Amino acid sequence: MAGEKILLADDDHQLRETLQEFLAGQEGYMVTAVTDGHEAMAALQQQEFALALLDLMLPGPSGLEILSHLKTHTPDTEVILFTGHAGLESAIQALRLGAYDYLLKADLRLADLQTLVARALERRHLALENRELVENISKAQRELVNRRARELTQVRQIAETLAGPLTWDQLVRGLVNLIWDSLPLELLGLQLQGPEAELPLSAFRRRPDVPDATYQTFQDLLQGQLAPDPPASPAGTPLPAMLWERLEVDNVTLAAGAGRHEPLTPEEVELFRIFILQGEAGIKNLVLFDQVKSMAIRDALTGLYNYGYFKEALHYEVEKSRRYKAPLSLLFLDIDDFKRINDTLGHLKGDKILRQVGAILKKGIRQADLLCRYGGDEFVMLLSQTPPEQAMVLAERLRQRIAQSSMNRLEQALKVTVSIGVAGLRPEMSTDDLVKEADDAHYRAKQAGKNRVAGPEPSPLPEKTAAPPGGPYTVFPLK
């Protein structure tokens, strides 16, 4: 679509010149480049643009303010935002306001920008064609215009619905129901597949007169569209007129199919594609929400749960332990002489050691247990269904594994060891009491010489301790 008018607004001189040269020179677009929000607003007063490429953090009116202005005055202008790594919340807000997509400046590649610009302009072109079609139909038949208006209203409704904080199940079922209500179909199905815990998911609709064999064939063909390299068009026609769509967004694959006996009009085909494009936006929103949620409860360095999540989980586990009268133990540990490790080996090596210790601890506990980075070089482990004597055995096993790990097999003056304190919940204890008792035990382990385990009593665990019979942990000989 060479010749399309594009507004480029960014205060980064080098980036602005690079993008202007690429879009105007190689792609043939008519590019107006500005340095701040005031110049961007002035350019919008003079002419209409097919696409706006905006920096979120512009001097003067921000990228979000310009986006809001565009969607109010020239809603057909597509908008792509540039953002930094810390702008996820702003990116989500931009998608809600109607932006087509966003790009991270740190990962910006011209090939990706080229594809995204082409797709945004294609969507604008399709929207304009669809509007022209509605206007032409209105001249011939008023009732048909009213029906198309209702369909377009439903498209806007799905865009608004998918912009909210939905679950994956709500996204799948809501999209299928809205398509079913908007198009006269006999078969409809949508499937999502991806790494998220709630996936895969699917939803299907069919008319009562569709035979079971036809319905099963349709389901099998749609399932095949989730394969890594599916055929462009499935080999089979459950019904004479079929539609198939497949797209991938951030490791999530969406496959959609629809069909009926009567031929599908070009307008119906286009409307189906528009619905799927809106589903793509919904997937992006959900992925972003999951990322933001994960960032809130995960430690960025080790990937373990953070202190805030531990405090919430601690209250829950203590209440559950009291309700069901089940034992609960807490391990509190840190890396011995970690400041000396940082000062001697450097902070990059120190960070690597923190990740390695976290990985050893995670591998050594059950899936039902909770491991968190408490802060600095400190870790805590919450062990459900585990009395303190069995927690002592586990703590000693973890201590030995760290002391004998590959971190210490290389010849180096500093050895990585940990000191661990163990506490068990008693009826009279609060959550703070449990943490304090584990911390006090950890302090005794430090005072006794480090690289050891200490329990509620002020005596460290002997170097070799056998596991009590019947406990949830078994001590295996170290290799």
C-alpha positions in Angstrom: 0.0 0.0 0.0 2.7 2.5 -1.1 1.7 6.1 -0.9 -0.3 5.8 2.3 0.2 8.8 4.7 1.9 8.0 8.0 2.5 10.2 11.0 5.8 9.4 12.9 6.1 11.0 16.3 9.2 10.3 18.4 11.7 12.5 20.3 14.6 10.1 19.6 16.4 11.7 16.7 18.3 8.7 15.5 15.3 6.3 15.7 13.1 8.9 14.0 15.5 9.3 11.1 16.0 5.6 10.7 12.3 4.8 10.6 11.5 7.7 8.3 14.2 6.6 5.8 13.0 3.0 6.0 9.3 3.8 5.6 9.6 6.5 3.0 12.6 5.2 1.0 12.1 1.5 1.0 8.4 1.1 1.5 7.2 4.2 -0.4 5.0 5.6 2.3 4.4 9.4 2.6 5.9 10.0 6.1 5.5 13.1 8.2 8.0 13.0 11.1 7.6 15.2 14.2 9.5 15.4 17.5 6.8 16.0 20.1 3.1 15.9 20.9 2.5 19.5 20.0 3.9 19.0 16.5 1.9 15.8 16.1 -1.4 17.6 17.0 -0.7 20.3 14.6 0.0 17.8 11.8 -3.3 16.1 12.6 -5.2 19.4 12.2 -3.8 19.8 8.6 -4.4 16.3 7.1 -5.7 12.8 7.8 -3.3 9.9 8.2 -3.8 6.3 7.5 -1.5 5.3 10.3 0.2 7.0 13.3 3.4 5.6 14.9 3.6 7.2 18.3 6.0 7.1 21.2 4.1 6.7 24.5 6.4 9.2 26.3 6.4 12.2 24.0 7.1 15.7 25.2 3.9 17.7 25.4 0.7 15.6 24.7 1.6 11.9 25.3 1.1 9.1 22.9 -2.0 8.0 24.8 -3.5 11.5 24.6 -2.9 11.7 20.8 -4.4 8.2 20.5 -7.5 9.3 22.3 -7.8 12.4 20.0 -7.4 10.2 16.9 -10.1 7.7 18.0 -12.4 10.6 18.7 -11.9 12.6 15.5 -10.5 10.2 12.9 -11.3 6.7 14.2 -10.2 5.0 10.9 -6.5 6.1 11.6 -4.7 3.0 12.8 -2.2 3.5 15.7 0.9 1.6 16.7 2.7 2.6 19.9 6.4 2.5 20.8 7.1 1.7 24.5 9.9 0.7 26.8 10.0 -2.5 28.9 8.4 -0.7 31.9 5.4 0.4 29.9 3.2 -2.7 30.0 0.4 -1.0 31.9 0.4 1.9 29.4 0.4 -0.7 26.5 -2.7 -2.4 28.0 -4.4 1.0 28.3 -3.4 1.8 24.7 -5.0 -1.4 23.4 -8.2 -0.6 25.4 -8.3 2.8 23.7 -8.2 1.3 20.3 -4.5 1.0 19.3 -3.8 -1.7 16.8 -0.6 -2.9 18.5 2.6 -1.8 20.3 6.3 -2.5 19.9 9.1 -2.6 22.5 11.9 -0.2 21.5 14.5 -2.5 22.9 13.4 -5.3 20.6 12.4 -3.2 17.6 13.3 -4.7 14.2 12.6 -3.2 10.9 11.2 -6.5 9.5 8.7 -6.7 12.4 7.7 -3.1 11.9 7.2 -3.6 8.2 4.9 -6.6 8.8 2.9 -4.7 11.5 2.5 -1.6 9.4 1.3 -3.6 6.4 -1.2 -5.5 8.6 -2.5 -2.3 10.2 -3.0 -0.7 6.9 -4.7 -3.8 5.6 -7.2 -3.7 8.5 -7.9 0.0 7.8 -8.4 -0.8 4.1 -10.8 -3.6 5.0 -12.7 -1.4 7.5 -13.1 1.3 4.9 -14.2 -1.2 2.2 -16.7 -2.6 4.7 -18.1 0.9 5.4 -18.4 1.7 1.7 -20.2 -1.6 1.2 -22.7 -0.7 4.0 -23.3 2.7 2.4 -23.9 1.2 -1.0 -26.4 -1.4 0.4 -28.2 1.4 2.3 -29.2 3.0 -1.1 -30.7 -0.2 -2.4 -32.4 -1.8 0.7 -33.0 -0.2 4.0 -33.6 -3.4 5.9 -30.3 -4.8 4.8 -28.6 -1.6 6.0 -30.2 -2.1 9.4 -29.0 -5.6 9.6 -25.5 -4.6 8.7 -25.6 -1.8 11.3 -26.5 -4.4 14.0 -23.6 -6.6 12.9 -21.2 -3.7 13.1 -22.5 -2.9 16.6 -21.8 -6.5 17.6 -18.2 -6.1 16.2 -17.8 -3.0 18.4 -19.2 -4.9 21.4 -16.8 -7.8 21.0 -13.9 -5.3 20.7 -15.0 -3.7 24.0 -15.6 -7.0 25.7 -12.2 -8.5 24.7 -10.4 -5.4 25.9 -11.4 -6.2 29.5 -9.6 -8.5 32.0 -11.3 -11.8 30.8 -10.3 -15.3 31.5 -9.3 -17.6 28.7 -12.5 -19.5 29.0 -14.5 -16.3 28.8 -12.6 -15.3 25.7 -13.3 -18.5 23.9 -16.9 -18.9 24.8 -17.7 -15.2 24.4 -16.1 -15.0 20.9 -18.0 -18.1 19.7 -21.3 -16.9 21.1 -20.9 -13.5 19.4 -20.0 -15.0 16.0 -22.9 -17.4 16.3 -25.3 -14.6 17.0 -24.0 -12.5 14.1 -23.7 -15.0 11.2 -26.3 -17.6 10.0 -24.1 -20.7 10.4 -24.7 -24.4 10.9 -21.3 -25.2 12.4 -18.9 -23.1 14.4 -15.9 -23.9 16.5 -12.9 -22.2 18.1 -9.9 -23.7 19.8 -7.0 -22.2 21.8 -3.7 -23.9 22.5 -0.7 -22.5 24.4 1.6 -22.7 27.4 -0.9 -21.1 29.9 -2.2 -23.4 32.6 -5.9 -22.9 31.5 -5.1 -24.0 27.9 -6.0 -25.9 25.7 -9.7 -24.7 25.5 -12.4 -25.1 22.9 -16.0 -24.1 22.2 -18.4 -25.4 19.5 -21.9 -24.6 18.3 -24.1 -26.5 15.8 -27.6 -26.6 14.6 -29.7 -29.5 15.7 -30.1 -30.9 12.2 -26.3 -31.3 11.7 -25.5 -35.1 11.7 -23.1 -36.4 14.4 -20.7 -37.7 11.8 -20.5 -34.3 10.1 -19.9 -32.7 13.5 -17.2 -35.1 14.4 -15.4 -34.6 11.1 -15.6 -30.8 11.6 -14.0 -31.2 15.1 -11.2 -33.4 13.8 -10.3 -31.0 11.0 -10.3 -28.0 13.4 -8.0 -29.9 15.8 -5.6 -30.5 12.9 -5.4 -26.7 12.4 -3.5 -26.5 15.7 -0.6 -28.6 14.4 2.7 -26.7 13.9 2.5 -26.8 10.1 -1.2 -27.3 9.2 -2.4 -27.3 5.6 -3.6 -23.9 4.3 -7.1 -25.5 3.8 -8.1 -28.7 5.6 -8.6 -31.8 3.4 -12.3 -32.3 3.8 -15.6 -30.5 3.6 -18.0 -31.3 6.4 -20.4 -28.8 4.8 -20.4 -27.3 1.3 -19.4 -23.8 2.4 -16.5 -23.7 5.0 -14.4 -21.0 6.6 -11.1 -21.6 8.3 -8.8 -19.2 10.2 -5.6 -19.8 12.1 -3.3 -17.3 13.9 -0.5 -17.4 16.4 0.0 -14.7 19.1 2.8 -15.0 21.7 2.9 -18.8 21.7 -0.9 -19.1 21.7 -2.5 -20.6 18.7 -6.1 -19.9 17.7 -7.9 -22.0 15.2 -11.5 -21.2 14.1 -13.8 -22.9 11.6 -17.4 -22.2 10.4 -19.7 -23.7 7.8 -23.2 -24.1 6.3 -24.8 -25.5 3.2 -25.5 -22.2 1.4 -22.6 -20.2 -0.1 -21.1 -17.5 2.1 -21.2 -14.0 0.8 -18.0 -11.9 0.7 -19.5 -9.7 3.4 -20.0 -12.7 5.7 -16.5 -13.9 5.0 -15.1 -10.5 5.8 -17.1 -10.2 9.0 -15.9 -13.6 10.2 -12.3 -12.4 9.6 -12.9 -9.2 11.6 -14.2 -11.3 14.5 -11.0 -13.4 14.4 -8.9 -10.2 14.3 -10.7 -9.0 17.4 -10.0 -12.3 19.0 -6.3 -11.8 18.3 -6.5 -8.5 20.2 -8.2 -10.3 23.1 -5.4 -12.9 23.2 -2.8 -10.1 23.4 -4.6 -8.5 26.3 -4.7 -11.8 28.2 -1.0 -12.5 27.6 -0.2 -9.0 28.8 -2.4 -9.4 31.9 -0.7 -12.7 32.7 2.7 -11.1 32.3 1.8 -8.2 34.6 0.4 -10.6 37.2 3.5 -12.8 37.1 5.7 -9.7 37.5 3.8 -8.8 40.6 4.4 -12.1 42.5 7.7 -13.3 41.0 11.3 -12.4 41.8 12.9 -11.1 38.6 16.3 -12.6 39.3 15.5 -16.2 40.4 12.0 -16.6 39.0 10.8 -17.7 42.5 7.8 -16.2 44.3 8.7 -13.0 46.1 8.2 -11.7 49.6 4.8 -10.2 49.0 3.4 -13.5 47.7 5.0 -15.3 50.7 3.2 -13.1 53.2 -0.2 -13.8 51.6 0.5 -17.5 51.2 1.8 -17.8 54.8 -1.6 -16.6 56.3 -3.5 -19.0 54.1 -1.3 -22.0 55.0 -1.4 -21.2 58.7 -5.2 -21.0 58.7 -5.4 -24.2 56.7 -3.0 -26.0 59.1 -5.2 -25.0 62.0 -8.5 -25.9 60.3 -7.4 -29.4 59.4 -5.0 -29.8 62.4 -2.2 -30.6 60.0 1.5 -29.9 60.7 3.2 -27.0 59.0 7.0 -26.1 59.0 9.0 -23.2 57.9 12.6 -23.1 56.7 14.6 -19.9 56.8 18.0 -19.8 55.1 20.6 -17.6 53.6 23.9 -18.0 51.9 26.9 -17.9 54.2 29.2 -14.9 53.7 27.4 -13.8 50.6 28.7 -10.2 50.9 32.2 -11.6 50.7 31.2 -13.7 47.6 29.9 -10.5 46.0 33.0 -8.5 46.9 35.4 -11.2 45.8 33.8 -12.7 42.7 31.6 -9.8 41.6 27.9 -9.2 41.6 27.3 -10.9 38.3 28.7 -14.1 39.8 26.8 -13.5 43.0 23.5 -13.2 41.0 24.4 -16.5 39.2 24.9 -18.2 42.6 21.6 -16.9 43.8 19.9 -18.5 40.8 21.8 -21.8 41.2 20.9 -22.0 44.9 17.2 -21.2 44.1 17.2 -24.0 41.5 18.7 -26.6 43.9 16.1 -25.7 46.6 13.2 -25.8 44.1 14.4 -29.2 42.8 14.7 -30.6 46.4 11.1 -29.9 47.6 7.7 -31.1 46.7 5.4 -29.4 44.2 3.0 -28.7 47.1 5.6 -26.8 49.1 6.2 -23.1 48.6 9.7 -21.6 47.9 10.2 -17.8 48.0 13.1 -15.4 47.8 12.6 -13.5 51.1 15.1 -10.8 50.2 18.8 -10.4 49.3 20.4 -13.8 49.7 17.6 -15.1 52.0 15.1 -17.8 51.1 12.1 -19.3 52.9 10.3 -22.6 52.4 6.8 -23.3 53.6 6.3 -27.1 54.0 2.7 -28.2 54.4 1.8 -31.5 56.0 5.3 -31.6 57.5 6.3 -31.6 61.2 9.5 -29.9 62.3 11.5 -33.1 62.8 10.9 -34.1 59.2 11.6 -30.6 58.1 15.0 -30.8 59.8 15.8 -33.9 57.7 14.9 -32.1 54.5 16.9 -29.0 55.6 20.0 -31.1 56.2 19.6 -32.8 52.8 19.3 -29.4 51.1 22.3 -28.0 53.0 24.4 -31.0 51.9 23.3 -30.7 48.2 24.3 -27.1 48.1 27.6 -27.7 49.8 28.4 -30.6 47.4 26.9 -28.9 44.2 28.8 -28.2 41.0 29.2 -24.6 42.3 31.8 -25.9 44.7 33.5 -28.5 42.5 35.6 -25.9 40.8 38.8 -24.9 42.5 38.0 -21.6 44.2 38.8 -20.1 47.6 35.2 -19.4 48.4 32.7 -22.2 48.9 29.0 -21.7 48.7 27.2 -23.0 51.8 23.9 -22.1 53.6 22.7 -21.9 57.1 19.1 -23.0 57.7 16.7 -22.4 60.6 13.7 -24.7 61.1 10.4 -23.9 62.9 7.1 -25.8 63.3 3.7 -24.2 63.8 2.3 -24.6 67.3 -1.3 -23.7 68.3 -0.4 -20.6 70.2 1.8 -19.1 67.4 0.9 -16.3 65.0 2.3 -16.1 61.5 4.9 -13.6 62.8 5.8 -15.9 65.6 6.5 -18.7 63.1 8.7 -16.5 61.0 10.6 -15.2 64.1 11.2 -18.7 65.4 12.6 -19.9 62.1 14.7 -16.7 61.9 16.0 -17.2 65.4 16.9 -20.8 64.6 18.7 -19.6 61.5 20.6 -17.1 63.7 21.7 -20.0 66.0 23.0 -21.9 63.0 25.1 -18.9 62.0 26.4 -18.5 65.6 27.3 -22.1 65.7 29.7 -21.9 62.8 27.5 -21.6 59.6 26.9 -24.3 57.0 24.5 -26.1 59.3 20.9 -26.6 60.3 19.3 -25.5 63.6 15.8 -26.3 64.9 13.6 -24.8 67.6 16.0 -26.0 70.2 19.4 -24.3 70.4 21.3 -27.2 69.1 22.2 -27.8 65.4 21.3 -31.0 63.7 24.2 -33.5 63.7 26.1 -33.9 60.4 24.4 -37.3 59.7 20.7 -37.6 60.5 18.4 -40.4 59.4 14.9 -39.7 58.2 12.1 -40.7 60.6 10.0 -43.5 59.2 6.8 -42.6 57.3 7.6 -39.0 56.7 6.8 -37.2 53.4 10.5 -36.7 52.7 13.0 -39.5 52.1 16.8 -38.9 52.5 18.7 -40.3 49.5 22.5 -40.8 49.5 24.2 -38.0 47.8 26.3 -38.9 44.7 
